[in-house]
C-alpha cells in the first residue's frame, strides 16, 4: 500500500483517476494548480487506487493525503 501526499499548498485543478482504477508507476493521479503552474501528482507504485481523498476544486495543504494505492 502506498500513500500519495501533497507536496505543497495548491488547488486540485483536475482529478485524472477514480477509485478502482489500475495505475502504473509514473501515471498522473491528479493535477494541482499553484501560482498559475500545473503540477502533476504521480503514482509512486503500480496498483489500484483504493482511496481518492480529493475532488476538483479542493485546496490541499502540504502533507495532505491525496490517494492510497494498494
VOGU-3710 file (C-alpha; in Angstrom, 3 decimals, decimal comma):
1> xxxxxxxxxx> 0,000/0,000/0,000  1,335/3,443/-0,922  0,006/6,785/0,259  0,319/9,797/-2,022  0,586/13,157/-0,255  0,550/16,765/-1,456  3,992/18,332/-1,587  2,705/21,912/-1,418  -0,337/24,089/-0,831  -2,350/24,046/-4,070
11> xxxxxxxxxx> -5,775/23,809/-5,669  -6,908/20,497/-7,128  -7,347/21,515/-10,749  -8,179/18,123/-12,285  -8,711/14,589/-10,998  -7,480/12,119/-13,613  -8,238/8,783/-11,903  -11,143/7,294/-9,961  -11,288/4,799/-7,108  -10,859/1,302/-8,530
21> xxxxxxxxxx> -8,656/2,419/-11,441  -5,458/0,462/-12,084  -2,376/2,681/-12,290  1,287/2,150/-13,062  4,257/3,929/-11,532  4,505/7,377/-13,114  0,822/7,672/-14,085  -0,803/11,017/-13,287  -3,371/10,817/-10,478  -4,374/14,466/-10,132
31> xxxxxxxxxx> -3,159/17,819/-11,391  -2,620/20,568/-8,845  -2,530/24,287/-9,639  -0,410/26,732/-7,719  0,645/30,218/-8,814  -0,706/29,524/-12,346  1,509/26,425/-12,685  0,089/22,949/-13,246  1,780/20,284/-11,128  1,006/16,619/-11,860
41> xxxxxxxxxx> 0,883/14,252/-8,887  2,214/10,876/-9,991  1,694/7,311/-8,767  4,807/6,079/-6,994  3,891/2,374/-7,355  1,822/0,089/-9,569  -1,557/-0,864/-8,121  -5,209/0,022/-7,752  -6,489/3,367/-6,454  -8,253/2,170/-3,308
51> xxxxxxxxxx> -8,983/5,632/-1,871  -9,171/9,035/-3,524  -9,300/11,791/-0,909  -9,637/14,908/-3,116  -12,068/16,359/-5,639  -11,695/19,052/-8,273  -11,766/22,467/-6,631  -10,416/21,282/-3,267  -7,488/23,062/-1,649  -4,752/20,797/-0,278
61> xxxxxxxxxx> -2,106/21,677/2,273  1,422/20,329/2,302  1,254/16,741/3,594  -2,462/16,188/2,937  -3,392/12,695/1,761  -4,410/12,677/-1,900  -4,789/8,978/-2,651  -3,997/5,456/-1,463  -2,736/2,869/-3,938  -2,915/-0,797/-2,951
//
